[in-house]
Every structure is written in C-alpha cells, then in structure tokens.
C-alpha cells in the first residue's frame, strides 16, 4: 500500500485527554480514533492488526475443534430473566423499543448459545463439541480510562464447550489452557503472560485468567517462576500465599492486565434452560459446560503497553499491519524513485506486505513516523544507498540494528530468514 493513499494521518502530539500509553500511541500513529470514553474506531492500520490477532485465535480455536458461529448482539430480556442475571448483572446495557420490548446489548452470550444448542442436542451421541464466535460486546463500564484495555464496546472471542460429564469438561478445559498459552505466545506476549488462579465466582471454586505483566494493569498477581503460574491477589489468602502447583512460597508480586479467561460453567446455564441429553441408558442428564474468552482489543492494547517504546509502537511480526515499511528518500530524484517503485512491486509480487512511504517529506519526518508506526523492518532507498552498489538500508524496529544489503538479499524476508539474521 502507498502511504499517501492512507486517508488517516499520524499526529505529532498525543491527545491530551488520554492517560494510557496504548491509547496515546495508537491514536498518534493513526491506528484508532476515540469516539467517546471506552469506545474506539479501528482505522485501516489498527484493523489490520486486530484482524491478524483474530486469525491467530481462529486458527487455534479450530485446531481445538471449535466450530465458528456468529450470534446476535441484541438479546431478549426473557433469556436473561431465565438465568436470573437481568437484575443481578450491574454492567448490563438494557434497551427498549417503541413497543416496550426490552433487550440486552450482549456483554456475553451464555443466554443465547444455550437455547441455540438445545435445538440440536438430545443424545449423548451429540456430545461433546465446542462453538465460538468473534462478536462486539457491550458493558456499562464506569471506569473506562485505560484506552482500549477497558472498553464499553469491545471485540471478544467467546467459546463454549458442551460435554456429557464433568470429567470430559475438565479434560477439555485443561487442553484449553495449552491452547491459550499458544495464542499469547504467537501474538508476542507469551513470556510475560501467566496462567493465573482466580476466583471462580458462582461457577466453581477457581477460574483461570491469563495475566500479562505491565504497569498499565489494574490487577495484582503473585508469580511462581518455577511453575510459570500466578495467583490473583483476590484469592491469595485462600491459597495460603503458596503456589497451587508446587506449594512454594517464594512468590513475586507484579501488576498485570487480564488478556483472557476460562471458566468451568458446569451446569450453571444448562439447568435454567433445561439443556439435557439422554445417556446410554436413556436417562436424562444435564449437559456440562465450559467457557473461554479473549478480548481482542485488550490483547492489542497489552502488546502496545508491553512492547512500545519512547519512539512509538513496536509490533511483533505475526500481528504487524505490514511486514516492511519501504521509506523512499528520492526527493525528486527519478533514479531513486524508479528503484523504489520497482522494489515495491517486487515485494508485493513475493507476497511481502509492504507500506511504501513515497510522500514528499523530509527524511527526518519519515524516519520519526516510521518509528511511531512500529512496522518490524524499515527499508530505506536513497541516492546514497543506490550509489553504494545499488544497496538498501534495513533497520530492525525492535533492536535498532542497521545493515546495508544487496537488493537480492532483501527477498530473504519472504521466508523470514532475514529477520533472524538481523536480530542475532
């Protein structure tokens, strides 16, 4: 893509009303726009990142046997009355139409997925299975002050699993712990993200969160480095300040943000809707459930909080909006412009996602904006590089390392081998 064609523009200054690092950098770089507190528009660059996170999650959910669906946001009051949450969920948005019909704007989808599944499950032969979706959620968040980490409208992946018994649910639940670990590793925050024991609320004694260390977080966790797990401060007394895996008490304290969670729902939602099946003896049994959520915007914002630096964003390759930022310093020189145009065409032909900055700006402005955008590799084409044997300058955004390479070597980017060599 040509950068001159982007209808959005980077800003020189961060918005004065934003306190969170993620919001400051994402708005400055033209990735998101704030409509109101807790509500953001994803602009072309930001949406490219969000979609890459979505696709990583989708790949892992599909590998785990998940079947993708898409459920309505507008949810009937009757369903929420059935579970008793119409009155008890204090962050539920409630809307009415002119006929007086009341609905909830979905903050979660248990009240929809269970009646849906009931239409298709009657026998033990219909189980187990899991279904998931990517869907906008709405929560009446009164503390929407952390950029996209805490929103009133946000994109979430929620998956629900359905089983004949608790043993099957627990087995799948344990597998999902590994699946989530792979997701957070692939998006670039695996080393700082910990499986965390948390309160189970009304569903079970414990649930599990995935917490990423960052000063921007609002949670406090106690980490066992030996087991690479943590305990949320809310239940540390219950676990007697010891690691629930090894019993060790040498735990360190960190501030963190929750990027995902998993719950053993058991029969909490199947019972109100009478979601049951006939077992092998023909007896009616309740379906046992688990649920598994990841906030996509929260993951994106957390990556920014963890990896962003004083110059701007720093994207892991797997979720960067583009692989390469081609910075053209032709300054009216036709030879340089032609060289850059040909290189851009070849990079695209090799399916290397490239943002070409062919705008008529000073080199310093282009470099500063390139750092702000955070694209993994910057390729600089100028009169100097061309005169120096037709080479190009490549800068690794993460490490700052610079190398002059022949044009042919640029295309090692296609299989990733060039990045490894640059960062070593």
C-alpha positions, 0 to 999 in steps of 0.5 A, spaced: 500 500 500 502 507 498 502 511 504 499 517 501 493 513 499 492 512 507 486 517 508 488 517 516 494 521 518 499 520 524 499 526 529 505 529 532 502 530 539 498 525 543 491 527 545 491 530 551 485 527 554 488 520 554 492 517 560 494 510 557 500 509 553 496 504 548 491 509 547 496 515 546 500 511 541 495 508 537 491 514 536 498 518 534 500 513 529 493 513 526 491 506 528 484 508 532 480 514 533 476 515 540 469 516 539 467 517 546 470 514 553 471 506 552 469 506 545 474 506 539 474 506 531 479 501 528 482 505 522 485 501 516 492 500 520 489 498 527 484 493 523 489 490 520 492 488 526 486 486 530 484 482 524 491 478 524 490 477 532 483 474 530 486 469 525 491 467 530 485 465 535 481 462 529 486 458 527 487 455 534 480 455 536 479 450 530 485 446 531 481 445 538 475 443 534 471 449 535 466 450 530 465 458 528 458 461 529 456 468 529 450 470 534 446 476 535 448 482 539 441 484 541 438 479 546 431 478 549 430 480 556 426 473 557 433 469 556 436 473 561 430 473 566 431 465 565 438 465 568 436 470 573 442 475 571 437 481 568 437 484 575 443 481 578 448 483 572 450 491 574 454 492 567 448 490 563 446 495 557 438 494 557 434 497 551 427 498 549 423 499 543 417 503 541 413 497 543 416 496 550 420 490 548 426 490 552 433 487 550 440 486 552 446 489 548 450 482 549 456 483 554 456 475 553 452 470 550 451 464 555 443 466 554 443 465 547 448 459 545 444 455 550 437 455 547 441 455 540 444 448 542 438 445 545 435 445 538 440 440 536 442 436 542 438 430 545 443 424 545 449 423 548 451 421 541 451 429 540 456 430 545 461 433 546 463 439 541 465 446 542 462 453 538 465 460 538 464 466 535 468 473 534 462 478 536 462 486 539 460 486 546 457 491 550 458 493 558 456 499 562 463 500 564 464 506 569 471 506 569 473 506 562 480 510 562 485 505 560 484 506 552 482 500 549 484 495 555 477 497 558 472 498 553 464 499 553 464 496 546 469 491 545 471 485 540 471 478 544 472 471 542 467 467 546 467 459 546 463 454 549 464 447 550 458 442 551 460 435 554 456 429 557 460 429 564 464 433 568 470 429 567 470 430 559 469 438 561 475 438 565 479 434 560 477 439 555 478 445 559 485 443 561 487 442 553 484 449 553 489 452 557 495 449 552 491 452 547 491 459 550 498 459 552 499 458 544 495 464 542 499 469 547 505 466 545 504 467 537 501 474 538 508 476 542 506 476 549 507 469 551 513 470 556 510 475 560 503 472 560 501 467 566 496 462 567 493 465 573 488 462 579 482 466 580 476 466 583 471 462 580 465 466 582 458 462 582 461 457 577 466 453 581 471 454 586 477 457 581 477 460 574 483 461 570 485 468 567 491 469 563 495 475 566 500 479 562 505 483 566 505 491 565 504 497 569 498 499 565 494 493 569 489 494 574 490 487 577 495 484 582 498 477 581 503 473 585 508 469 580 511 462 581 517 462 576 518 455 577 511 453 575 510 459 570 503 460 574 500 466 578 495 467 583 490 473 583 491 477 589 483 476 590 484 469 592 491 469 595 489 468 602 485 462 600 491 459 597 495 460 603 500 465 599 503 458 596 503 456 589 497 451 587 502 447 583 508 446 587 506 449 594 512 454 594 512 460 597 517 464 594 512 468 590 513 475 586 508 480 586 507 484 579 501 488 576 498 485 570 492 486 565 487 480 564 488 478 556 483 472 557 479 467 561 476 460 562 471 458 566 468 451 568 460 453 567 458 446 569 451 446 569 450 453 571 446 455 564 444 448 562 439 447 568 435 454 567 434 452 560 433 445 561 439 443 556 439 435 557 441 429 553 439 422 554 445 417 556 446 410 554 441 408 558 436 413 556 436 417 562 436 424 562 442 428 564 444 435 564 449 437 559 456 440 562 459 446 560 465 450 559 467 457 557 473 461 554 474 468 552 479 473 549 478 480 548 481 482 542 482 489 543 485 488 550 490 483 547 492 489 542 492 494 547 497 489 552 502 488 546 502 496 545 503 497 553 508 491 553 512 492 547 512 500 545 517 504 546 519 512 547 519 512 539 512 509 538 509 502 537 513 496 536 509 490 533 511 483 533 511 480 526 505 475 526 500 481 528 504 487 524 499 491 519 505 490 514 511 486 514 516 492 511 515 499 511 519 501 504 521 509 506 523 512 499 528 518 500 528 520 492 526 527 493 525 528 486 530 524 484 527 519 478 533 514 479 531 513 486 524 513 485 524 508 479 528 503 484 523 504 489 517 503 485 520 497 482 522 494 489 515 495 491 512 491 486 517 486 487 515 485 494 508 485 493 509 480 487 513 475 493 507 476 497 511 481 502 506 486 505 509 492 504 507 500 506 511 504 501 512 511 504 513 515 497 510 522 500 514 528 499 517 529 506 523 530 509 527 524 511 527 526 518 519 526 518 519 519 515 524 516 519 520 519 526 513 516 523 516 510 521 518 509 528 511 511 531 508 506 526 512 500 529 512 496 522 518 490 524 523 492 518 524 499 515 527 499 508 530 505 506 532 507 498 536 513 497 541 516 492 546 514 497 544 507 498 543 506 490 550 509 489 553 504 494 552 498 489 545 499 488 544 497 496 538 498 501 538 500 508 534 495 513 533 497 520 530 492 525 524 496 529 525 492 535 533 492 536 535 498 532 540 494 528 542 497 521 545 493 515 546 495 508 544 489 503 544 487 496 537 488 493 537 480 492 538 479 499 532 483 501 527 477 498 530 473 504 524 476 508 519 472 504 521 466 508 523 470 514 530 468 514 532 475 514 529 477 520 533 472 524 539 474 521 538 481 523 536 480 530 542 475 532 
